[in-house]
Amino acid sequence: MNVVEARQSIEQKLLIQSTALMSLVAISGTIMGIVTGSSAVLLDGVFSFVDVVIKVMMLMTSKLIARETSKRFQFGFWQFEPLVLAVEGLFILVIVLYALSSGVTDLLNGGRVVDFGPAIFYAIFFTIVDAAYYLYVHRINKSLQSNLIKFDNISWSVDAWLEAAILISFVVAAGLEFTDYAVYAKYIDPIVLIVLALQILPSAIKILIPSTKQILGYAPPALHDEVQTIMDEFMQRYQFKDYVSSVQKYGNARIIEIDILIPKDFPQQSIVELDRIRNEIDAEIGGNPTEKWVTISFTATKRWMAKDYLLDEEDD
């Protein structure tokens, strides 16, 4: 097993672990939310169920990307990664909006009576579990550098904060029941629900915006500047007339196309000589060979370059 296959194997094992553990959180949260009457705990359960579905999709995507190409997807399956992440962000956004609406409604209708005792023990247990698993995966992904694992682990960070917020709020509410302010305890759950929804919102946006950019074909500025810097150096080294570069990124995969305009009397005309220059440019770009798609073409005619030039423009 080579380095890339080992990396993909670890990625898939982590996604399987994450799915199994999140399934436990989802089932526990849903049951506890129904038993205690807490909308905040139920939100945690529903959020976790949606996350389980997304994790299964991520696992399937990871397996597809490992195949590299197929007869029907001849450029590979890289585009599936931002698509899955966009679906995750959209689902979370819908849940957040529903939770906000439900919390405001409960608040205006006089609050919600909750059995805080069991909910507190539930929150203590899963706050510890979620935080521990988040730190465990975060440490592994420092060396793995998987985009899928990175965004998958966001769900564990969010869930850990959800559980911690539920724990603190319910401890406060349980304490209020033994004071002269017991009447206000029933407002804790809808307030927590609203706060949790607002807390989840940035995570949904953090996932949704970059994945949507990748789906739409937004060129990453950093990758664009990197390729331009490399090509400017090669322009001087080989006295090319001009070049046009196009870049895209899907997760960890980089798509790079470079059209180089050479003079008609360019001294290095043979295929072997041009391949040597291609190899030099590719080596300078660097990165994992299985996570990049580099196309470098040479032409002495502007019409064969990318659309930076008009097709009817005459060559010098």
N, C-alpha and C positions, 0 to 999 in steps of 0.2 A: 504493500500500500504506500503510494507516494504522499508527499506533504499535502497536496490539494485534496486528495481522497480522504486523508486523515482529518483534515479541517472540516470537510463536508460531513463526515461521520460524526464528529463531535457536535457540530451544529444540529444535526438531526436528532441526536440523543438528547441534547438540551431541550429541543422543542417538544419531544415526546414527554420528558420529565415535566416540563412546564405545563403541558396540556393535562396530564394526569393530576397534578397538584391543583391546578386551577379548577378542575372538575370538582374536586373535593370542596374547595372554597365556594363554588357556585351552589352545590347541593346544600351545604351547611348554611350558607347565607339565606337562601330562599326559604328553607324550612324554619330557620330561626326568625326570619322576618315575619312569616305567617303566624308562628306560635306566639311571639311577643307583641305582635301588632305594630311593629316598627317599620315605617316606610323607608327610613334611612338604611336599616339592615337589609331590607328587601331590595333596595337599589343596589347595594353591594352584591347581592346574589344575582340579580339580573345582569349587572355589568360583567360579572364573572362568567355567566353563561354565554354572553355574546363573545367574550374574550376567548372562551374555549373553542367556539366555532372559528374564530379568526386564527387561533393557534393551529388548528387542523389545516386550514388553508395555507398557513405559512409552511407547515411541514410538507405539504404536497408541492408547494412552490420550490422548496429547498431540494426535493427529490428531482423535480423537473429541471432545475438549473444544473444539477449534477450531470444530467444527460447531455448537456451542451446544445445539441441540435437534433432535429428529426426531419422527416421528409416534408411535413407540413409546416414546421417552424424552422426554416433553414438558417435563420440568424440566431437561433437559440431561444431560450425562455426567459431572458433577463427582464423583459417588460412585465412579466407576471408579478415580480416583487413589488414595484410601486403600486400596481393595481390592487394587490391584497392589502397593502398598508393604507391606501386611500379608502377602501371599503371599511377597514377598521376605524379610521378616523371619522368617517361618516356615521357609522353605527354609534360610536361613542357620543358624537354630537347630538344625534337624535335622542339618546338616553338622557343626556344632560338637559335638553330642552323639556323633555317630559318630566324629569325630576323637579326642575324649577317650577313648572306649572303645578305639579302635584303639591309641592311644598307650600307655595303661595296659597293654594286653595285650602289646604289643611289649616294654615295659619289664620286665614280669614274666617274659617268655620269653627274656630274655638279650640284649635289644637288637636292632639291625638293622645289617648291614654296608652301607655306602653308599660309592659312588665320589664323593668330595667335590670332586674337581677340576672336572669339567664343571658341577656344581651351583653352585659358587662363581661361575663366569663368568656363568651364567644369572642368578643372584641380583643380581650387580653391574649387569648390563644393565637388568633390569626394575625394580630399585629406582630407578634414575635415570629411566626412562621413566614409571613410575607416579607418582613424586613430581612430575615436571615437568608431567604432564598434570593432576594434581590442582590444582596451583597455577594453571595456565592457566585451568581451568574455574572455580575459586573466584574468580578476579579478574573474569571475565566475569559471573558470577552476582551479584556485588555490586550491579550496576546492573540486571540482568535480573530478579532476585528470583523465580526459578522454584522452586516447591516440588519438582517432579519432578527438576530438575537438582541441587538441594540434596541430596536423598537419593540420587540416582544417584552423585553425587560422593563420598559416604561410602564407596562400594565401592572407589574409587581410593585413598582414604586408608588403608582397611583393607589393601588389596593392597600398598601401598607399605611399610607397617609389617611385613607378612608377609615380603616380600622382604628387607627390612633385617634382620629377626630371623634369617631363614634364612642370610643372608650372614655375619653376625657369628658365629653358632653353628657354621657349617660351617668358617669360618676357624680357629676355636678347635679344632674336631675334627681338622682337617687338621694343625694344629700338634701336637696330642697324639700323632699317629701317629709322630712323630719323637722322642718322649720315652719315659721308662720307664712312662708312664701310657697307652700305646697301647691297652691292653685296654679302657679306658673310652670310647674313641672311638665304639664301636658303640652306646653308650647316648645319644649326642647327638641322633640323629634322633628317637627316640620322645619324649625330653624336649622337644625343639623343637616337636614335633607337639602335645603337651599345652599348652605355653605359648602357641602360636599359637591353639589352640582357645579358651583362656581369654581371649585378647586379642580375638578376634572377638566373643565373647559380648556385651559391652556394646553393640556396634554393632547386633547383631540386636535387642536389647531397645530400643535408641534408635529403631529403625525401627518395631518391632512395637507398642509401647505407644501412641504418638500416632495411628497409623493405625487401630488397633483402636478407640480412643476415638471417632474420627470415624465409623467404620462403625456403632458402637452408638448414635450420636446424642448423644454427650457434649457439652454446651454449653460452649464455651471461656469461662472466667471473665473473661478480659480483654475479649472482645467483648461479653459480657453486661453488664459494668460500664460499658463505653463507651456502649452503647445506653441503659442506665438513666440515665446522667448527662445525655445529650442530651435524653431524654424528660422528665426532672425539670425541666429548664429550660423546655421547651415547655409543661409543665403550668402553670407559673407565668405564662408569657407569654399563654396563651390561656384560662386558667381551666378546663381540662378537669377532669372529675370523677375520672377514673382512667384507667389504661392497663395493658395486659399485653403484654410482649414475649417473643418466643421466638427464639433464635439457634442457628445451627449453622454449621460450617465444614468444607469439603472442599478440602484443599490451599489454594490461594489464594482460592477462592470462598467468599463469605459469604452465608448464607441468613438473612434477617432478616424477621420478621413482627411487626407492631405493631397491636394492637387498642386503639382510643382510645374511651373512654366520654365522651360529651359531654352537657351538660344538654339537656333537651327544649326549652328556650328559647334554645339557643345562637344567637348573633346571625348567625353566618356559615353559612348553611344551603345555599346553592347549590353545585352540583357544581364550578363554576369556583372559588369561594372555598375549598372543601375541597381541591381540587387544588393551589391555591397553597400551602396549609399542608403538603400532602404533599411538594411540591417543596422547601420550606424544610427539612423534616426530612431528606429524602434528601440535600440539599446538605450538611447538617451531618454526616451519616454519612460522606459522601465516599467515596473509593476509585474504582477502575476500574469503569465501568458494566458492562463485560462480565464482571466477576468478582464480581458481587453480585446477589442476587435479593431485592429489597425489596418487601414487601407491607404497605401501611398502610390500615387500614379505620377508618371512623368509625361509631359506633352510639350510639343513646340507650337501647338495651335490653341489659342485662347478659348475657342468654342467647346473644347473638351474639359474645361475647368468648371468649377461650380458657378452658380448664376451671378457671381459678382461681375461678370462680363456680359455684355450684350452679345447675342449670338451672331448678329450681323456686323460686329466690329471687326475691322480688318487687322490682321497680324502685322507687326512691324517687320 
